[in-house]
């Protein structure tokens, strides 16, 4: 299929791909409730024709409770018409806006972006929701192709642009072209009790460049220069200072697609995994406050064919139940699953885990490790679609056998998995607070509709949901490790929700408990080194645990 596919031919293609076989009814079913819920988001890339890397990249989804009513809301980023990038006919998409959907608590949503002051008209890629000023509500950092924007939550359902105060606008240009940010990771890198931010930047996009190798298609990412990701240290006055070079993180030609921060080597400090597009991935190991790039050394830089493929992001979780946090990196080839060996090294188990076959050739973008059936092990969702050409692909739901081997079972769990789409951002969340995880996906295909999949039946097993609040706000809570013990089973989770392409999942920790009605023990290793333990905790409820104060609500 050539670039510039026309709407008519596309819709014929979509119609042919939309035949839905009968769904096998089993314990869990994912039901498309998008229209019923009032999610009317339509993604635009500012054009009718899909023909450059900006248009193909899509945008993300951020889950957060913007109004503190204990219901998860959803913010969806959009593209727009850009002079010099979009075709002239795309001018009808000028000033396309981002959308914030307020959760009404009855299964429906109301679009409130204008009322909240979040209807940004820029080309937006991602947004990080965090209480950066420790005032009890979630602020929002919007990452764009162009200037970034930081919104402070006013506590009354509205937001105020304080970008100039924070200093987080970002440089106008990087490597000779407009800055292109794709996401942010928040954590307290220097343990000063203030939240810091690392912004992932992608590549130096030249809209006028035509590939001499494939002039009839969009240029490959490897044909562009990169752009450095940037670490910002929060100062006592709430502003941020660029410390990228000081901390050995300045890689001016890197092409970041996703940042994930967690303590991979379990040495008590937080490390940074950077997924790169058609380059080797980075792992920045924190060695007593100094970062060293060790991706090749520890075995997470390349896929099992030794290539740096089109990696999207690092999704973390213990896939085999051994208590060690593994890394799933989906990409445009067949993905990579790195098993943590517990000695600072990783083993590539992409093939023997069963994920290589289902993911091969799909073009995977956003993915999640999540326990959709609450049986106590992590399954995989992947939103798929070809990059350089608008070719639709089946989304995947890979079910864990409990020992880290996965089989594709999506068609058994809902009709969405029988329909080819071109997915990009996605997030997992419990929007109806019923204890099982739902899925929301943004698509770049010309149909452009988002999809909200309601999990029906996943809460037949028991579960728990946990919100962690550090004693100094999020600084000691982000990337904290939580160990949940039920009987002889121990589940290890990381309090890190920024693990999906351009997207942020439900910020509450979620664990399936199977048949257990009570949790024997919850052990929390806070990011500042403190440890707390709670015993005999009731299951099937959402908990808030505040450092030093215990379980506050349930």
N, C-alpha and C positions, 0 to 999 in steps of 0.2 A: 504494500500500500504506500503510495507516494505522499509526500507532505502536502498540506493544503487541501485535505480531504473536504469535500463539499457536504453541506448539511444533508441534502437529499440522499446521497449515497451512504452517508453514515447511518441515517435512520433506517435505511433498508438493512444495513449490516446489523444494527441493533435489534431490529425486529426478528431477523433470522436467528440471532443469538439468544433470544428471550424465551424460547420454548422451555417450559418447565415440566419435567417429569413429575409423577406423583411422589409425594414426600412420605417416607417411611416413618410412621409414628412410633417414637420411642420416648424414654423418660423426659428428655429435654427437647424443646423445640424453640428455635429462634424465629419470631414472628415479626414481619415488617409492619411497624406501626407508625411510620413516618408521617403520613397524612393525618391519621387519627390524633397524633400527638401535637400537630400544628407546626412541625418543622418544615418550613417552606424554603429552605436555603437552596439557592442555585449558584453553583460556582461558575465564574467567568474568568477566562484568561485574556479578556480585552479584545477578542477577535473571533471570527467565525472559522479560522483556519489554524491548524495546529502545526507550527513550523519553526519554533526556536526553543532553546533549552529553558528559558524563563517560563514560557507557556506550558511546557511539558512537566514542570516541577510540581505543580499543584500547590495546595496550602494545607494548613493544619487545623486542629481542633483542640480547644483547651477546656477542660472540665474544672470548675471551681464554684464555690458557694459565695457569690458576690455580695449577697445581702444578709448573710448570717442567719438563715432560717432553717438550717440543717437539711436543705434540699440542694442537690447538685444541679447547677446551671451549666449552660454550654455556650462558648464563644467560638464562632466559626469565621476564619479568615478568608478574604476574597482577593482575586486579582482585579485588574481594571485596565482601561485603555491607556496606553502610554505613547505619547508622541515619539516617533522615531523607532519604536519597537513594534507596535501593532500596525496592521493594515488599516488604510483609511476607513474602510467600511466598519471597522470595530469601534468607531467613535461613538456609536450608540451605547457602548459600555463604559463611557467616561463616568468617573466618580461612583463606580459600583462600590457598595459599602460592606464592611464587616457586619456581622449580626450577633447580637447577644440574645439568647433565649432564656427567659426566666421560668424556672420550674414552678408550676402552680400547685404541685402536690397531689394532683388528681390524675396524673398520667398525661397531662397536656402542658404546653409551653406557650408563653406570650413573648413576642419579639419586642425588646425594649432598648435596643442599642442607642437610638436617638435620645430617649429619655435619660439613659445612663451617661451619655456623652462618649460612647465608644463606637460610634458609627464612622470609623476612620475610612477615608476614601483612598488611601495609599495602596500600593501593591503589597499586601501583607502576607507573610509566610508563616509566622508562629507567634505565640504569646506565652509568657511565663507568668503564672499567678502566684504571688507570694506576699506575705505580710512583712514587707521590708523594714517598716518603721515600728513594728511591735505594738501597734495600737489596737490589735484585735480583729482587723478586717483585711481582706485580700486585695492587694494592689495588683496592677497589671502592667507588664513590660511587653510592648508590642515590637516585634522584629520584622523589618521590612526590606524590600528591595528599594534602597534609599534610606532617608533618615529614620532612625528608630524613635519610638515614643514611649515615655514612662507616665502612667496614669496612677495617681494616688486615689485610693478609695476614701470618699468623704464620710462614709458610714451611714449615709441616708439614701443609698441606691444610686448615687451619682459619682462620677470620677472627675478629677482635675488633672490636666496636663502639667506635670512638673519636670519635664525633660531637662529644661535649662538648669534647674536646681540640682538635679542628680548628676548631670554631665554624661548621661548615657545615650545621647543622640548618635554617637559614633562618627567616625570620619566621613566626610563627603565622598572621598575617593579612596580606593585601595588598589594598588598595582595598576593605576592609570584609568580605572573605570569606577562607576558608582558602586559603593559598598552594597553587598548583598548578604544580609544576615538571615540565618535559617533557624536560629533557636538560642536558648540560654539555659545554662545550668547554674543554680544558686547553691551555695554552701559557704561555710566559714572556713576558708582555706588556711588562715593563720591563727585560728583559735583566739581571736580578740573579742569574741561575743557579738560581732557584727557580721551581717550577711554580705557575702561577696558574690560577684556574678562573672561567669565566663560566657562570652558571646561567640557562637559559632558563625563564621563567615564562609561563603562558598567560593565563587570564582569571579574573575574579571570578565563580565559579559560584554562582548562587543556585538551589538545588533547588526552591524554592517558586514561582519565577517562571513564569508562563504567558503566552505571546505573545498580545497582542491581535490580531495580524495573522493568525497561523496557530494558533489555540488547539488544533487537533486534532493538531498535530505539535510536535516539540521546537523550542524557540526557536532562531533563527538566531544564530551567534556574534556578529554585529554588535549584538545586543540586550543584550549584557553589557558591563560595564566590563573593561578590561584589567588586567594586572599587570606591573610592571617586571621585566625581566631584571636580573641582578645580577652585577657583577664583584668577585671576591674575590682579594686579593693575599696570597700566602703570606709569612708573617713568618719571621724566623730560627729561632724556636722550633717551627715546624711548624704553627702556627695560621694562620687566614686572617682578613683584615680587609676589610670592605666598602668599596670605593673607587669605587662606581658613579657617584655624583654628581661626585666629584673628577675622574673621567676623561670627563665629558660624555656618559655612557651612560644617564642616568636618564630613561626614557620611561614614566611611570606607567600609561599607558593602552594600551601596546603589547600585542599578543597573539602572542607568539613561539611558533612551532611547530618551529623548528629553527635551530641555530647551526652555522656552518662557518667556521673560521678558516684563512686562507692569505694569501699576499702577492699580491693580485690585480693590483697595478700594478708588480710586480717592482722595487720601490724599496728592498728590503732589510729591510722591517719587516712585521709580520703585521697584517692587517686582519680585520674581522669582518663576515660576511654573516649577517643575521638574517631568516629567512623568517617573515612575519606572516600571520595568518589574517584574510582579508577586510579587510586594510589594505595600504598600500604597504609593500614590503619595505625593509629598511635595509641600507646598506653603511656601516659605520663605518671610515673610512679613518684609518690611523695616520699622523699628520703630526708626526714628531719627538716621539713620546711623548704627543701629544694626539689624541684621537679626534674626527673630524668626520663627521656623517652626510651622505653624498653619493649616496644611492641614485637619486634622480631625476636628479641631475646627470650620472651616468655611464651611466644607461640600464638599471638592473636593478630598479627599484622596482615596475613594473607589467607586465602581460602585453601582448601585441600589440594588445589592444583598449583599452589605457590604464587597465585596472582592476587594483586590488589584490584578487586573488581568494584562494581558500582555500589559500595556499601552504603546503607541508609542510616543505621543507628545501632547502638548496642542495647539490647533488651536483656535484663538481668533476672536471674532466678535459679533456684536449685531444681534442676530438671530431673535428677535421679534420686533425690532424697538422701544424699550423703552428708548434708549439712554445709556444703560448700556452694558458693554462688557462681554459676556458670553464665556464659554470655552467648546469646543468639544474635547474629548479625545477618539480617536479610539483605539481599543485593539483587542485581539484575541478571545473575546467572543461576546459581542454585543455593546460595546462602552459605552460612558457616555456623556451626554450633561448637563452641569451645568449652570443654569440660574442665573445671577447676580441679587440679590434682592435689591442692592443699600445700604445696611446697613453693608457691610463687610461680608455678608453670601451668600451662593449659595444654590439653590434648584435643586435637580436632576430631570430633566424632560425627561430622556431618553425614557421612555415608552410613555408618553403623547405627546411628540413631533413627534412621528411616526418613529424615527430612529431605535428603538430597533429591530423591526421585520426584516427589510431589512439587517441590519448588523449582525444579529445573525448567528454565525457559519461561517462567511465569512473569518475571520482572516484579519482584516483591518490594514494596515501599514501606508502609507502616505495618508493624507486627506487635503482638502482645503475647507474653507468657502469662496465662491467667487460668484459674481453676473454675471453668464455667459450670461444671456439674457438682462442685463442692465435695469431691471425693478425696481431696487431700493431695492431689498432684497437679502439676502445671501443664496445661494444654497450650496450643499455639493457634492464634488467628493471624492471617496474613492478607492484606489488601494488595491486589496485583494489577499490573498493566504494563505494556511495553513502553519504553521510554522514547526512543527516537522516532517511532511511528505510532499512530493511534490505532493500535491493535488491542482488542479487548481480551481479558483473561478471566478465568474463574477465580474467585476468592477461595481461600483455603481455611479449613478448620481441622487441625491435626490433633488427634486424641492420644494422650499419654497412657501407656499401659501400667504406669506406676513405677517403672524401673528406668524410664528415660528413653523408651522406644515409642515412636510416633507413627500413627497411621492416619491417612486422609479419610475423614468420615463426614465431611461437611454436608454432602447431599442427604444424609440421613437426618440432619438436624434442622433443615429449613430450606425453603425454595430459593432464598437468596444465593445459596451456594451452588445452585444449578444455572445461574444466569451470569453470562460474561459481562463484566464492567471494566472500567479503567480507574481503579482506586488509587488514592494517594494518602492523605492523612486519615488516621482513625484513632479512636480512644475507647477504652473499656471503662465502664462505670456502672454503678447501681443507681439509676436515675429514679427508680420507684421505691428505693429503700426496703426491698423485700428480701435482701440477702443473697441474691445471685447477680452475676455480672452481665450487663447488657453491652451492646456494641453500637458505635456510631461511626459512619464512614463518609468521607467527602470524595467525590469523583470528578475527574477532568474530562470524561467523555462528553460529547456534545449534548447528551441528555441532561447532564450537569446536576441532577438531583442528589441530595444527600440521602443516606439510608439509616434509620434507627431500627435496630433489631432488639426486640424485647425477649429476654430470656424467660421462658415459661417452663417451670419444672425443675430448674437448677437448685431450688431451695428445699427440695425433698430431703437432701442431706443437711446436716447442721453446718454452721458457719460462724465466723466472727469478723467484725470490722473494727479497726482501731485508728483513731486519730492521735498522733503524738504532738504534744506541745512542750517545747523546751523551756527551761526556766528563764532563758534570755530570748524567747521567741523561737523562730525556726532555726536559729544558728546551731543549736545542739541537737535538733530533731532530724534535720535532713540527712539522709544516708545512715541514720542509726540502724543498728541490727536488732531484730526482734526474733526470739526463739519461742515457738509455741509448742508445748508438749501435751499430748493427749495419749494416755496409755504408754505404749512403747514407741509411738511415732513422734518425731521431732521435725517441725517445719521451721526453716530459717528464711526470714524475709528481710528485705532492705526497704527502709522508708524513703523511696525514691520513685516519683511518678513521671519524671521526664525521661521516658525510655521508649518513645514511639516517634516515628518520622514526623517532624514538625509539630508534634502533638503532645499533650499532657493528659495522662489518665486521671481517674478518680484519685484524689490525694489521700484517701483513706486506705490503710492496709487492709487486705482481704485475705482470709484463709478459709478453705473448706475443711470441715472437720469430720466428714463421713458420718458414722453412727454415733459419735461422741456428743453428748449433751452438755458436757462441762469440760472446761480447759483445766488441766492439772496445774500448769504453770506457764506464765508469760514472763520471759526474761528479756530485759531491754538493755542494750549496750548503747548508751547515748553517744553522740559524736564527740562530746567533750571528754570522754573517757569514763564517765560515771556509769554505774550499773544499778539496776533495780529489778526486783522480782516480785511477782504477784501470783497467789495460789488460789485454786478453786474458783475460777471465774466462770460465770454463767455464759453459755453459748447463745447464738441466735439473736444477737443484738449489736448495736454500734456503741463502742466505748470511746471515751476521751481520757487519755492518760497524760497528766501534766507532771513533768519532771519535779520530783521532790514533794509532790502533793498527792499522788496516787490517782486512782480512778475517780474522776469527778462526776461523770454522767454516764448513764447507760439506758 
